[in-house]
């Protein structure tokens, strides 16, 4: 890896996973065979803006396919960069507040930024929703699979075992117990990754202008 995982003052929390604590603030690193997942920081903002403004990478994410069909590319890209800059501020503040249901920037071991993963708040107390984006030039290299496996098999169980709670929009909190993901029905790649990590289809719902499959996994 181009940057050391073992940050000064960090502690190992599971195999290939470390956390640094400063007051209530958290900074986390996780390694896979090819990747390093890092708590998102201000330094990642330009990389995120490039990722979110790439039409091929983002086409199947949220409602971008429809928006791209109706908008000028430059206008769409500007909206994307503005939106993700605001989201990064939220994710960074969560880490500063010691709230671990936040985002990780994904870097290849050669130092290249390749994507993003978030395990944030779900629709119900005790529920975390995971979503990830890998830049298009790195599709079909098992990076998505490695990312999801690290978060689902290592990070989420660590949080559950340590009693972390997830609140809903009404502020009702419960201990983390369920992980949720939603996927477009034609996104076979993501569906395979979720099934491999123990998720099962439980429902369908309307979101982002179309139907999405709802996958869940109990911890």
FIKOLZA-1660 file (N, C-alpha, C; in steps of 0.1 Angstrom, whole numbers, plus 5000, padded with zeros to 4 digits):
% residues 219
   i   px   py   pz ch aa at
   1 5008 4988 5000  A  X  N
   1 5000 5000 5000  A  X CA
   1 5009 5013 5000  A  X  C
   2 5004 5023 4994  A  X  N
   2 5012 5035 4993  A  X CA
   2 5011 5043 5006  A  X  C
   3 5001 5041 5014  A  X  N
   3 5000 5048 5027  A  X CA
   3 4999 5038 5038  A  X  C
   4 5005 5040 5049  A  X  N
   4 5004 5031 5060  A  X CA
   4 4991 5030 5066  A  X  C
   5 4986 5017 5068  A  X  N
   5 4974 5015 5075  A  X CA
   5 4975 5018 5090  A  X  C
   6 4987 5014 5095  A  X  N
   6 4989 5016 5110  A  X CA
   6 4992 5030 5113  A  X  C
   7 4981 5038 5114  A  X  N
   7 4982 5052 5118  A  X CA
   7 4988 5053 5132  A  X  C
   8 4995 5063 5135  A  X  N
   8 5000 5065 5148  A  X CA
   8 4989 5066 5158  A  X  C
   9 4990 5058 5168  A  X  N
   9 4979 5057 5178  A  X CA
   9 4968 5049 5175  A  X  C
  10 4968 5041 5164  A  X  N
  10 4957 5033 5160  A  X CA
  10 4958 5019 5168  A  X  C
  11 4946 5012 5168  A  X  N
  11 4945 4999 5174  A  X CA
  11 4939 4989 5164  A  X  C
  12 4944 4977 5164  A  X  N
  12 4938 4967 5155  A  X CA
  12 4925 4962 5161  A  X  C
  13 4914 4962 5153  A  X  N
  13 4901 4959 5158  A  X CA
  13 4896 4945 5152  A  X  C
  14 4902 4941 5141  A  X  N
  14 4900 4928 5135  A  X CA
  14 4911 4926 5125  A  X  C
  15 4912 4914 5119  A  X  N
  15 4922 4911 5109  A  X CA
  15 4921 4921 5098  A  X  C
  16 4932 4928 5095  A  X  N
  16 4933 4938 5085  A  X CA
  16 4923 4950 5087  A  X  C
  17 4921 4953 5099  A  X  N
  17 4913 4965 5103  A  X CA
  17 4918 4972 5115  A  X  C
  18 4919 4986 5114  A  X  N
  18 4924 4994 5124  A  X CA
  18 4916 5006 5127  A  X  C
  19 4916 5011 5139  A  X  N
  19 4908 5024 5142  A  X CA
  19 4917 5033 5150  A  X  C
  20 4917 5046 5147  A  X  N
  20 4924 5056 5155  A  X CA
  20 4913 5064 5162  A  X  C
  21 4914 5066 5175  A  X  N
  21 4905 5074 5182  A  X CA
  21 4911 5087 5188  A  X  C
  22 4905 5098 5185  A  X  N
  22 4909 5111 5191  A  X CA
  22 4897 5117 5197  A  X  C
  23 4896 5116 5211  A  X  N
  23 4883 5120 5217  A  X CA
  23 4872 5111 5212  A  X  C
  24 4861 5117 5207  A  X  N
  24 4851 5109 5202  A  X CA
  24 4853 5106 5187  A  X  C
  25 4862 5112 5180  A  X  N
  25 4864 5111 5166  A  X CA
  25 4870 5097 5163  A  X  C
  26 4866 5092 5151  A  X  N
  26 4871 5079 5146  A  X CA
  26 4878 5080 5133  A  X  C
  27 4888 5073 5130  A  X  N
  27 4894 5072 5117  A  X CA
  27 4897 5057 5115  A  X  C
  28 4892 5051 5104  A  X  N
  28 4893 5037 5102  A  X CA
  28 4900 5033 5089  A  X  C
  29 4908 5023 5090  A  X  N
  29 4914 5017 5078  A  X CA
  29 4911 5002 5077  A  X  C
  30 4908 4997 5065  A  X  N
  30 4907 4983 5063  A  X CA
  30 4914 4979 5050  A  X  C
  31 4920 4967 5050  A  X  N
  31 4927 4962 5038  A  X CA
  31 4920 4950 5033  A  X  C
  32 4921 4948 5020  A  X  N
  32 4917 4936 5013  A  X CA
  32 4930 4931 5005  A  X  C
  33 4928 4921 4997  A  X  N
  33 4940 4917 4989  A  X CA
  33 4945 4928 4980  A  X  C
  34 4936 4936 4975  A  X  N
  34 4940 4947 4965  A  X CA
  34 4938 4961 4969  A  X  C
  35 4930 4963 4980  A  X  N
  35 4924 4976 4983  A  X CA
  35 4927 4980 4997  A  X  C
  36 4926 4994 4999  A  X  N
  36 4926 4999 5012  A  X CA
  36 4913 5008 5013  A  X  C
  37 4905 5006 5023  A  X  N
  37 4893 5014 5026  A  X CA
  37 4897 5024 5037  A  X  C
  38 4894 5037 5035  A  X  N
  38 4898 5047 5045  A  X CA
  38 4886 5056 5048  A  X  C
  39 4884 5059 5060  A  X  N
  39 4874 5069 5064  A  X CA
  39 4875 5081 5055  A  X  C
  40 4864 5086 5049  A  X  N
  40 4865 5097 5039  A  X CA
  40 4870 5110 5047  A  X  C
  41 4878 5118 5040  A  X  N
  41 4883 5130 5045  A  X CA
  41 4881 5141 5035  A  X  C
  42 4884 5153 5039  A  X  N
  42 4883 5165 5030  A  X CA
  42 4893 5163 5018  A  X  C
  43 4904 5156 5020  A  X  N
  43 4913 5154 5009  A  X CA
  43 4908 5145 4998  A  X  C
  44 4897 5138 5001  A  X  N
  44 4891 5129 4991  A  X CA
  44 4881 5136 4982  A  X  C
  45 4878 5149 4984  A  X  N
  45 4867 5155 4978  A  X CA
  45 4868 5156 4963  A  X  C
  46 4880 5160 4958  A  X  N
  46 4882 5161 4943  A  X CA
  46 4880 5147 4937  A  X  C
  47 4885 5137 4943  A  X  N
  47 4884 5123 4938  A  X CA
  47 4869 5119 4937  A  X  C
  48 4862 5123 4947  A  X  N
  48 4847 5119 4947  A  X CA
  48 4840 5127 4937  A  X  C
  49 4843 5140 4935  A  X  N
  49 4837 5148 4924  A  X CA
  49 4839 5142 4910  A  X  C
  50 4852 5137 4908  A  X  N
  50 4855 5131 4895  A  X CA
  50 4847 5118 4894  A  X  C
  51 4846 5110 4904  A  X  N
  51 4838 5098 4904  A  X CA
  51 4823 5100 4901  A  X  C
  52 4818 5109 4908  A  X  N
  52 4803 5112 4907  A  X CA
  52 4799 5119 4894  A  X  C
  53 4809 5125 4887  A  X  N
  53 4806 5132 4875  A  X CA
  53 4810 5124 4863  A  X  C
  54 4813 5111 4865  A  X  N
  54 4816 5102 4853  A  X CA
  54 4803 5096 4849  A  X  C
  55 4798 5099 4837  A  X  N
  55 4784 5094 4833  A  X CA
  55 4784 5078 4832  A  X  C
  56 4795 5072 4827  A  X  N
  56 4794 5058 4826  A  X CA
  56 4794 5051 4839  A  X  C
  57 4802 5056 4849  A  X  N
  57 4803 5050 4862  A  X CA
  57 4790 5051 4869  A  X  C
  58 4783 5063 4868  A  X  N
  58 4772 5066 4876  A  X CA
  58 4758 5063 4869  A  X  C
  59 4758 5058 4857  A  X  N
  59 4746 5056 4850  A  X CA
  59 4735 5048 4857  A  X  C
  60 4739 5037 4864  A  X  N
  60 4730 5028 4870  A  X CA
  60 4728 5032 4885  A  X  C
  61 4734 5043 4890  A  X  N
  61 4733 5046 4904  A  X CA
  61 4722 5057 4906  A  X  C
  62 4713 5055 4915  A  X  N
  62 4701 5063 4918  A  X CA
  62 4694 5066 4905  A  X  C
  63 4691 5079 4902  A  X  N
  63 4682 5082 4890  A  X CA
  63 4690 5088 4879  A  X  C
  64 4703 5085 4879  A  X  N
  64 4712 5092 4869  A  X CA
  64 4709 5088 4854  A  X  C
  65 4705 5076 4852  A  X  N
  65 4702 5073 4838  A  X CA
  65 4691 5082 4832  A  X  C
  66 4680 5084 4840  A  X  N
  66 4669 5092 4836  A  X CA
  66 4674 5107 4835  A  X  C
  67 4681 5112 4845  A  X  N
  67 4686 5126 4844  A  X CA
  67 4696 5128 4833  A  X  C
  68 4704 5118 4830  A  X  N
  68 4713 5120 4818  A  X CA
  68 4706 5121 4805  A  X  C
  69 4695 5114 4804  A  X  N
  69 4687 5114 4792  A  X CA
  69 4680 5128 4790  A  X  C
  70 4678 5136 4800  A  X  N
  70 4671 5148 4799  A  X CA
  70 4679 5160 4801  A  X  C
  71 4691 5159 4805  A  X  N
  71 4699 5171 4809  A  X CA
  71 4712 5172 4800  A  X  C
  72 4717 5184 4798  A  X  N
  72 4730 5186 4792  A  X CA
  72 4740 5180 4801  A  X  C
  73 4750 5173 4795  A  X  N
  73 4760 5166 4803  A  X CA
  73 4767 5175 4813  A  X  C
  74 4771 5187 4808  A  X  N
  74 4778 5196 4817  A  X CA
  74 4770 5200 4829  A  X  C
  75 4757 5203 4827  A  X  N
  75 4748 5206 4838  A  X CA
  75 4747 5195 4848  A  X  C
  76 4745 5182 4842  A  X  N
  76 4744 5171 4851  A  X CA
  76 4757 5169 4859  A  X  C
  77 4769 5171 4853  A  X  N
  77 4781 5169 4860  A  X CA
  77 4783 5180 4871  A  X  C
  78 4779 5192 4869  A  X  N
  78 4780 5202 4879  A  X CA
  78 4771 5199 4891  A  X  C
  79 4758 5194 4888  A  X  N
  79 4750 5190 4899  A  X CA
  79 4756 5179 4907  A  X  C
  80 4761 5170 4900  A  X  N
  80 4767 5158 4907  A  X CA
  80 4779 5163 4916  A  X  C
  81 4787 5171 4911  A  X  N
  81 4799 5176 4919  A  X CA
  81 4794 5184 4931  A  X  C
  82 4784 5192 4930  A  X  N
  82 4779 5200 4941  A  X CA
  82 4772 5190 4951  A  X  C
  83 4765 5181 4946  A  X  N
  83 4758 5172 4956  A  X CA
  83 4767 5163 4964  A  X  C
  84 4778 5158 4957  A  X  N
  84 4787 5149 4965  A  X CA
  84 4796 5157 4974  A  X  C
  85 4799 5169 4971  A  X  N
  85 4806 5178 4980  A  X CA
  85 4799 5180 4993  A  X  C
  86 4786 5181 4992  A  X  N
  86 4777 5183 5004  A  X CA
  86 4777 5170 5012  A  X  C
  87 4776 5159 5005  A  X  N
  87 4775 5146 5012  A  X CA
  87 4788 5143 5019  A  X  C
  88 4799 5146 5013  A  X  N
  88 4812 5143 5019  A  X CA
  88 4813 5151 5033  A  X  C
  89 4808 5163 5033  A  X  N
  89 4808 5171 5045  A  X CA
  89 4800 5164 5056  A  X  C
  90 4789 5158 5053  A  X  N
  90 4781 5150 5062  A  X CA
  90 4788 5138 5067  A  X  C
  91 4794 5130 5058  A  X  N
  91 4801 5118 5061  A  X CA
  91 4814 5121 5070  A  X  C
  92 4821 5132 5067  A  X  N
  92 4832 5136 5075  A  X CA
  92 4828 5140 5089  A  X  C
  93 4817 5147 5090  A  X  N
  93 4812 5151 5103  A  X CA
  93 4808 5139 5112  A  X  C
  94 4802 5129 5105  A  X  N
  94 4799 5117 5113  A  X CA
  94 4811 5111 5119  A  X  C
  95 4822 5109 5111  A  X  N
  95 4834 5104 5117  A  X CA
  95 4839 5112 5128  A  X  C
  96 4839 5126 5127  A  X  N
  96 4843 5134 5138  A  X CA
  96 4835 5133 5150  A  X  C
  97 4822 5130 5148  A  X  N
  97 4813 5128 5160  A  X CA
  97 4813 5114 5165  A  X  C
  98 4821 5106 5160  A  X  N
  98 4822 5092 5165  A  X CA
  98 4811 5083 5160  A  X  C
  99 4804 5087 5149  A  X  N
  99 4793 5080 5143  A  X CA
  99 4799 5071 5132  A  X  C
 100 4799 5058 5134  A  X  N
 100 4807 5049 5124  A  X CA
 100 4798 5046 5112  A  X  C
 101 4786 5050 5111  A  X  N
 101 4777 5047 5099  A  X CA
 101 4780 5058 5089  A  X  C
 102 4791 5056 5082  A  X  N
 102 4796 5067 5073  A  X CA
 102 4803 5060 5061  A  X  C
 103 4811 5068 5054  A  X  N
 103 4816 5065 5041  A  X CA
 103 4831 5062 5042  A  X  C
 104 4835 5053 5033  A  X  N
 104 4849 5050 5031  A  X CA
 104 4853 5053 5016  A  X  C
 105 4865 5059 5015  A  X  N
 105 4871 5060 5001  A  X CA
 105 4879 5048 4999  A  X  C
 106 4878 5043 4986  A  X  N
 106 4884 5030 4983  A  X CA
 106 4897 5034 4974  A  X  C
 107 4908 5029 4978  A  X  N
 107 4921 5031 4971  A  X CA
 107 4927 5017 4967  A  X  C
 108 4932 5016 4955  A  X  N
 108 4939 5005 4951  A  X CA
 108 4953 5005 4958  A  X  C
 109 4959 4993 4959  A  X  N
 109 4972 4992 4966  A  X CA
 109 4983 5000 4959  A  X  C
 110 4980 5004 4946  A  X  N
 110 4990 5012 4939  A  X CA
 110 4988 5027 4941  A  X  C
 111 4978 5030 4950  A  X  N
 111 4975 5044 4953  A  X CA
 111 4964 5051 4946  A  X  C
 112 4959 5044 4936  A  X  N
 112 4948 5050 4928  A  X CA
 112 4935 5050 4936  A  X  C
 113 4927 5061 4935  A  X  N
 113 4914 5062 4940  A  X CA
 113 4905 5055 4930  A  X  C
 114 4897 5045 4935  A  X  N
 114 4889 5037 4926  A  X CA
 114 4874 5037 4929  A  X  C
 115 4870 5042 4941  A  X  N
 115 4856 5042 4944  A  X CA
 115 4852 5046 4958  A  X  C
 116 4840 5042 4962  A  X  N
 116 4834 5047 4974  A  X CA
 116 4824 5036 4979  A  X  C
 117 4823 5035 4992  A  X  N
 117 4813 5026 4999  A  X CA
 117 4808 5033 5011  A  X  C
 118 4795 5032 5013  A  X  N
 118 4789 5038 5026  A  X CA
 118 4780 5027 5032  A  X  C
 119 4781 5026 5045  A  X  N
 119 4772 5018 5053  A  X CA
 119 4766 5028 5063  A  X  C
 120 4755 5034 5059  A  X  N
 120 4749 5045 5066  A  X CA
 120 4736 5041 5073  A  X  C
 121 4727 5050 5074  A  X  N
 121 4714 5048 5080  A  X CA
 121 4704 5041 5071  A  X  C
 122 4697 5032 5076  A  X  N
 122 4686 5026 5068  A  X CA
 122 4673 5033 5071  A  X  C
 123 4662 5026 5067  A  X  N
 123 4648 5033 5069  A  X CA
 123 4643 5030 5083  A  X  C
 124 4649 5021 5091  A  X  N
 124 4643 5017 5104  A  X CA
 124 4654 5016 5114  A  X  C
 125 4651 5018 5127  A  X  N
 125 4660 5017 5138  A  X CA
 125 4668 5004 5137  A  X  C
 126 4681 5004 5140  A  X  N
 126 4689 4992 5140  A  X CA
 126 4693 4987 5126  A  X  C
 127 4690 4995 5116  A  X  N
 127 4692 4991 5102  A  X CA
 127 4702 5000 5095  A  X  C
 128 4712 4994 5089  A  X  N
 128 4722 5001 5081  A  X CA
 128 4721 4997 5066  A  X  C
 129 4722 5007 5058  A  X  N
 129 4721 5005 5043  A  X CA
 129 4734 5007 5037  A  X  C
 130 4738 4997 5029  A  X  N
 130 4751 4998 5022  A  X CA
 130 4749 5001 5007  A  X  C
 131 4758 5009 5002  A  X  N
 131 4759 5012 4988  A  X CA
 131 4773 5015 4984  A  X  C
 132 4777 5011 4972  A  X  N
 132 4791 5013 4968  A  X CA
 132 4791 5017 4953  A  X  C
 133 4802 5023 4949  A  X  N
 133 4805 5027 4935  A  X CA
 133 4820 5024 4932  A  X  C
 134 4822 5017 4921  A  X  N
 134 4835 5015 4916  A  X CA
 134 4836 5021 4903  A  X  C
 135 4847 5029 4900  A  X  N
 135 4848 5036 4887  A  X CA
 135 4848 5026 4876  A  X  C
 136 4843 5030 4864  A  X  N
 136 4840 5020 4854  A  X CA
 136 4853 5013 4848  A  X  C
 137 4864 5019 4849  A  X  N
 137 4876 5013 4843  A  X CA
 137 4881 5002 4852  A  X  C
 138 4875 5001 4864  A  X  N
 138 4879 4990 4874  A  X CA
 138 4868 4980 4876  A  X  C
 139 4858 4980 4868  A  X  N
 139 4848 4970 4868  A  X CA
 139 4853 4956 4865  A  X  C
 140 4847 4945 4870  A  X  N
 140 4850 4932 4866  A  X CA
 140 4865 4928 4870  A  X  C
 141 4869 4934 4882  A  X  N
 141 4882 4930 4887  A  X CA
 141 4881 4925 4902  A  X  C
 142 4869 4923 4906  A  X  N
 142 4866 4918 4919  A  X CA
 142 4868 4928 4930  A  X  C
 143 4869 4941 4926  A  X  N
 143 4871 4952 4936  A  X CA
 143 4858 4954 4944  A  X  C
 144 4846 4954 4937  A  X  N
 144 4834 4955 4944  A  X CA
 144 4831 4944 4954  A  X  C
 145 4835 4932 4950  A  X  N
 145 4833 4920 4958  A  X CA
 145 4842 4922 4971  A  X  C
 146 4854 4926 4969  A  X  N
 146 4863 4927 4981  A  X CA
 146 4858 4938 4990  A  X  C
 147 4853 4949 4984  A  X  N
 147 4848 4960 4992  A  X CA
 147 4836 4956 5001  A  X  C
 148 4826 4950 4995  A  X  N
 148 4814 4946 5002  A  X CA
 148 4818 4935 5012  A  X  C
 149 4827 4926 5009  A  X  N
 149 4830 4916 5019  A  X CA
 149 4837 4922 5031  A  X  C
 150 4846 4932 5029  A  X  N
 150 4852 4938 5041  A  X CA
 150 4842 4945 5050  A  X  C
 151 4833 4952 5044  A  X  N
 151 4823 4960 5051  A  X CA
 151 4813 4950 5058  A  X  C
 152 4808 4940 5051  A  X  N
 152 4798 4931 5056  A  X CA
 152 4803 4921 5066  A  X  C
 153 4815 4915 5062  A  X  N
 153 4820 4904 5070  A  X CA
 153 4829 4909 5082  A  X  C
 154 4834 4921 5081  A  X  N
 154 4843 4925 5092  A  X CA
 154 4838 4938 5099  A  X  C
 155 4835 4949 5092  A  X  N
 155 4832 4961 5098  A  X CA
 155 4818 4961 5105  A  X  C
 156 4808 4956 5098  A  X  N
 156 4795 4956 5104  A  X CA
 156 4794 4947 5116  A  X  C
 157 4799 4935 5116  A  X  N
 157 4799 4926 5128  A  X CA
 157 4807 4933 5139  A  X  C
 158 4818 4940 5137  A  X  N
 158 4825 4947 5147  A  X CA
 158 4816 4957 5154  A  X  C
 159 4808 4965 5146  A  X  N
 159 4799 4975 5152  A  X CA
 159 4788 4968 5160  A  X  C
 160 4783 4958 5154  A  X  N
 160 4772 4951 5161  A  X CA
 160 4777 4945 5175  A  X  C
 161 4788 4939 5175  A  X  N
 161 4794 4933 5187  A  X CA
 161 4797 4943 5197  A  X  C
 162 4800 4956 5193  A  X  N
 162 4804 4966 5202  A  X CA
 162 4792 4975 5206  A  X  C
 163 4780 4971 5202  A  X  N
 163 4768 4978 5207  A  X CA
 163 4764 4991 5201  A  X  C
 164 4770 4993 5189  A  X  N
 164 4766 5006 5182  A  X CA
 164 4751 5006 5177  A  X  C
 165 4745 5017 5179  A  X  N
 165 4731 5018 5176  A  X CA
 165 4729 5027 5163  A  X  C
 166 4718 5024 5156  A  X  N
 166 4715 5032 5144  A  X CA
 166 4701 5038 5146  A  X  C
 167 4700 5051 5143  A  X  N
 167 4687 5058 5145  A  X CA
 167 4680 5059 5132  A  X  C
 168 4667 5061 5133  A  X  N
 168 4659 5064 5121  A  X CA
 168 4657 5079 5120  A  X  C
 169 4648 5083 5110  A  X  N
 169 4646 5098 5109  A  X CA
 169 4639 5104 5120  A  X  C
 170 4633 5096 5129  A  X  N
 170 4626 5101 5140  A  X CA
 170 4635 5102 5153  A  X  C
 171 4647 5097 5151  A  X  N
 171 4656 5097 5162  A  X CA
 171 4655 5085 5171  A  X  C
 172 4648 5075 5167  A  X  N
 172 4647 5063 5175  A  X CA
 172 4658 5054 5172  A  X  C
 173 4666 5049 5182  A  X  N
 173 4678 5042 5180  A  X CA
 173 4676 5027 5185  A  X  C
 174 4682 5018 5178  A  X  N
 174 4683 5004 5182  A  X CA
 174 4697 4999 5178  A  X  C
 175 4701 4989 5185  A  X  N
 175 4714 4983 5182  A  X CA
 175 4714 4977 5168  A  X  C
 176 4725 4979 5161  A  X  N
 176 4726 4974 5147  A  X CA
 176 4723 4959 5146  A  X  C
 177 4714 4956 5138  A  X  N
 177 4710 4942 5136  A  X CA
 177 4707 4937 5122  A  X  C
 178 4705 4947 5113  A  X  N
 178 4702 4943 5099  A  X CA
 178 4709 4952 5090  A  X  C
 179 4714 4946 5079  A  X  N
 179 4720 4954 5068  A  X CA
 179 4711 4953 5056  A  X  C
 180 4709 4964 5049  A  X  N
 180 4700 4965 5037  A  X CA
 180 4708 4970 5025  A  X  C
 181 4704 4965 5013  A  X  N
 181 4709 4971 5001  A  X CA
 181 4698 4971 4991  A  X  C
 182 4697 4981 4982  A  X  N
 182 4688 4981 4971  A  X CA
 182 4695 4981 4958  A  X  C
 183 4690 4973 4948  A  X  N
 183 4697 4971 4936  A  X CA
 183 4687 4972 4924  A  X  C
 184 4691 4978 4913  A  X  N
 184 4683 4977 4901  A  X CA
 184 4682 4962 4897  A  X  C
 185 4670 4959 4891  A  X  N
 185 4668 4945 4888  A  X CA
 185 4677 4940 4877  A  X  C
 186 4683 4949 4869  A  X  N
 186 4691 4945 4858  A  X CA
 186 4706 4946 4862  A  X  C
 187 4709 4948 4874  A  X  N
 187 4723 4949 4879  A  X CA
 187 4727 4936 4884  A  X  C
 188 4730 4926 4875  A  X  N
 188 4733 4913 4880  A  X CA
 188 4746 4912 4887  A  X  C
 189 4755 4920 4884  A  X  N
 189 4768 4920 4891  A  X CA
 189 4767 4923 4906  A  X  C
 190 4759 4933 4910  A  X  N
 190 4757 4937 4924  A  X CA
 190 4749 4926 4931  A  X  C
 191 4739 4921 4924  A  X  N
 191 4731 4910 4930  A  X CA
 191 4739 4898 4934  A  X  C
 192 4748 4894 4925  A  X  N
 192 4757 4883 4928  A  X CA
 192 4766 4885 4940  A  X  C
 193 4771 4898 4941  A  X  N
 193 4779 4901 4953  A  X CA
 193 4771 4900 4966  A  X  C
 194 4759 4905 4966  A  X  N
 194 4751 4905 4978  A  X CA
 194 4748 4891 4982  A  X  C
 195 4744 4883 4972  A  X  N
 195 4740 4869 4976  A  X CA
 195 4752 4862 4981  A  X  C
 196 4764 4864 4975  A  X  N
 196 4776 4858 4980  A  X CA
 196 4779 4861 4995  A  X  C
 197 4775 4873 4999  A  X  N
 197 4777 4878 5013  A  X CA
 197 4765 4876 5022  A  X  C
 198 4756 4867 5018  A  X  N
 198 4746 4863 5027  A  X CA
 198 4733 4871 5027  A  X  C
 199 4731 4880 5017  A  X  N
 199 4719 4887 5015  A  X CA
 199 4708 4879 5008  A  X  C
 200 4696 4882 5011  A  X  N
 200 4685 4876 5004  A  X CA
 200 4674 4887 5000  A  X  C
 201 4668 4885 4989  A  X  N
 201 4657 4894 4984  A  X CA
 201 4645 4893 4994  A  X  C
 202 4641 4904 4999  A  X  N
 202 4629 4904 5008  A  X CA
 202 4618 4913 5002  A  X  C
 203 4620 4921 4992  A  X  N
 203 4609 4930 4988  A  X CA
 203 4614 4937 4975  A  X  C
 204 4604 4945 4969  A  X  N
 204 4607 4954 4959  A  X CA
 204 4602 4968 4963  A  X  C
 205 4608 4979 4958  A  X  N
 205 4602 4992 4962  A  X CA
 205 4605 5001 4950  A  X  C
 206 4597 5012 4950  A  X  N
 206 4599 5022 4940  A  X CA
 206 4609 5032 4946  A  X  C
 207 4619 5035 4938  A  X  N
 207 4629 5045 4943  A  X CA
 207 4637 5050 4930  A  X  C
 208 4640 5063 4930  A  X  N
 208 4648 5068 4920  A  X CA
 208 4641 5066 4906  A  X  C
 209 4628 5067 4906  A  X  N
 209 4621 5066 4893  A  X CA
 209 4619 5052 4887  A  X  C
 210 4622 5042 4895  A  X  N
 210 4620 5028 4890  A  X CA
 210 4619 5018 4902  A  X  C
 211 4617 5006 4898  A  X  N
 211 4617 4995 4908  A  X CA
 211 4631 4990 4912  A  X  C
 212 4633 4988 4924  A  X  N
 212 4645 4983 4929  A  X CA
 212 4643 4971 4938  A  X  C
 213 4652 4961 4938  A  X  N
 213 4651 4949 4946  A  X CA
 213 4657 4953 4960  A  X  C
 214 4650 4948 4970  A  X  N
 214 4655 4951 4984  A  X CA
 214 4661 4938 4989  A  X  C
 215 4674 4939 4993  A  X  N
 215 4681 4927 4999  A  X CA
 215 4684 4930 5013  A  X  C
 216 4683 4920 5022  A  X  N
 216 4686 4922 5036  A  X CA
 216 4695 4910 5041  A  X  C
 217 4702 4913 5052  A  X  N
 217 4710 4904 5059  A  X CA
 217 4709 4906 5074  A  X  C
 218 4706 4896 5082  A  X  N
 218 4706 4898 5096  A  X CA
 218 4720 4895 5102  A  X  C
 219 4724 4903 5111  A  X  N
 219 4737 4901 5118  A  X CA
 219 4736 4892 5130  A  X  C
% end
